[in-house]
Amino acid sequence: MSLEQFKNRTVGTQVYKTLDLGETPKSGMDRFKQVVKRTFSLELFVGLWVTIREMGNALFGGNMHTVKYPFEKLPISPRYRAIHDMLRLLESGHYRCIGCGLCEKICISNCISMDTRYDENQRKEVSEYTINFGRCIFCGYCAEVCPELAIVHGGRYENASEQRAGFSIFEDMLTPIDKLNLQQEYDGFGAVTPNADENIKKTPLAY
Amino acid sequence: METTLVENLPEVTALGVIIKAIIILAVISALAGFGTYIERKVLAFMQRRLGPMHVGPFGLLQIAADGIKLFTKEDIVPQNANKLIFKIAPAITAATAFIALSSVPVFPDFTIPEMVFGVTIPLVGGVFVPSIASDINIGILFVLGMMAAGLYGPLLAGMSQANKWGIIGSARTAVQFLSYEVVTGLSILAPIMIVGSLSFVDFNNAQAGGIGSWLIWQQPVAFVLFLIAGFAETNRTPFDLLEHEAEVVSGYATEYSGMRWGMFFIGEYANMITVAIIASIVFLGGYDSSYELGWLMIILKISFFFFLMLWVRAAWPHVRPDQLMWLCWKVLMPIAVINIVVTGIVIMV
């Protein structure tokens, strides 16, 4: 499923059909005629045919609608906001997070807490990073505010737990270094729009 | 019709009848349980679902799971209920359903062999087991009467349980009972006039000449009327007023749980099988005794009617009580009476 489908706000083609119900019978004779007509036009058998056709389609046409949930899963929207992922830079493999702390600041349920320090190269390094998923309301502000597309929402939505507080640390959410080639760019909240290239304008320098 | 007895068959003993009764009880109870599985599966397929899948292969052991659940559930009798009647009512439904089955042919005649693999069977060896537990010559009257008596089950259950939904359910039982029982009797009267007997065996023999001699060709109107009335008799979907969940919670069965509820259920499924058997024998030729596997034919016909009941449940909405009464009194009963009159004139001429 691509993002374009989800950006289309006018869902459906809005072609409504009005049922031809005929005229409501007024006299007793009209009502009698309606009963006779409905009886002998065998309308009831249309219903029987529809159900047996659907049964045939389901059994032999591979049209069964059931998803055996724990074993099969439906695809979810790229805009879906589930458990967070921390992405890495594809070139160097270093994590993208620059320790700016914007996500911690903007988090409206105060569930992100982080600590940073300068490393030996005088770069910001994330020393502590936890998200309390018992508090997180999955609003997506952290992913939207992140200037580096480092914290994003992933697709893990099965997050039932035995305790109310459930913490994830940075390393849990970070893409494993050996799975770097499988890292997916996030299409959802706060991501670069598909037409971002068209919106780029040259910075006017000649004032 | 000269006689219903086939001369060269051995004598029916009391032991044979008892064995037959046990067989009917065991097999029909098991079939009722299996029927719930079939119903859930067929309804699921018609709605493009899978139905029970997880207990056993294709969910086949779901019946066992349901049975264990029904038997081990707490037996609750409401505080303000009339406790005696509350406890008797499910037994009425189940018992009358099985009593009705005692005078319809369920399986073919057979004789228990004296020896199996060189081992003599004690006590029951050589006993002849008849196809009908009691071949009374008013079979149809007896079956219809028993099924009508079975309506006391829902009626008493609804009134005894001190629950408003139960009261509404039993009121609807009375309405439905009065409406369709007339149609059932009148619709089956015309085939009885043609055959001139009330015995199922006579009906079967009268249609022994193949598909062309089935009574459905002579009495198509009576067949349709009986089928409609049969759906009402077994509380199946177009007429399931008694316990329609969307309207009256569960109707007469609201306060029932566990095995008491299960007896209502077994009774309902046994009634479905009984109606299917009557329709197969009276209108569709019944079993064919001319060749060895002729009894398979009636199994197929009964299966078809059973499937039809599930099919209709998947396809059609149910009617309101006033629509049921309108249908029975203003449409079906006049048609049934006209059918009888026309049949009578044809027979006389």
Contacts between the chains, C-beta under 8 A, distances in Angstrom:
chain1	res1	chain2	res2	distance
A	35	B	331	7.5
A	44	B	316	6.7
A	47	B	315	4.1
A	47	B	316	5.7
A	48	B	311	6.2
A	48	B	312	7.2
A	48	B	315	4.9
A	48	B	316	7.9
A	50	B	315	6.9
A	51	B	46	4.4
A	51	B	311	6.5
A	51	B	314	4.6
A	51	B	315	4.3
A	52	B	46	7.4
A	52	B	311	6.7
A	54	B	46	5.8
A	54	B	47	7.3
A	54	B	48	5.8
A	55	B	42	7.5
A	55	B	45	4.6
A	55	B	46	4.7
A	57	B	48	7.3
A	58	B	45	5.4
A	58	B	46	7.8
A	58	B	48	4.3
A	58	B	49	7.9
A	59	B	45	5.8
A	63	B	48	6.2
A	64	B	48	5.8
A	64	B	49	7.5
A	64	B	50	6.3
A	65	B	48	4.1
A	65	B	49	6.5
A	66	B	48	7.6
A	66	B	49	5.2
A	66	B	50	4.4
A	68	B	50	7.7
A	68	B	53	7.5
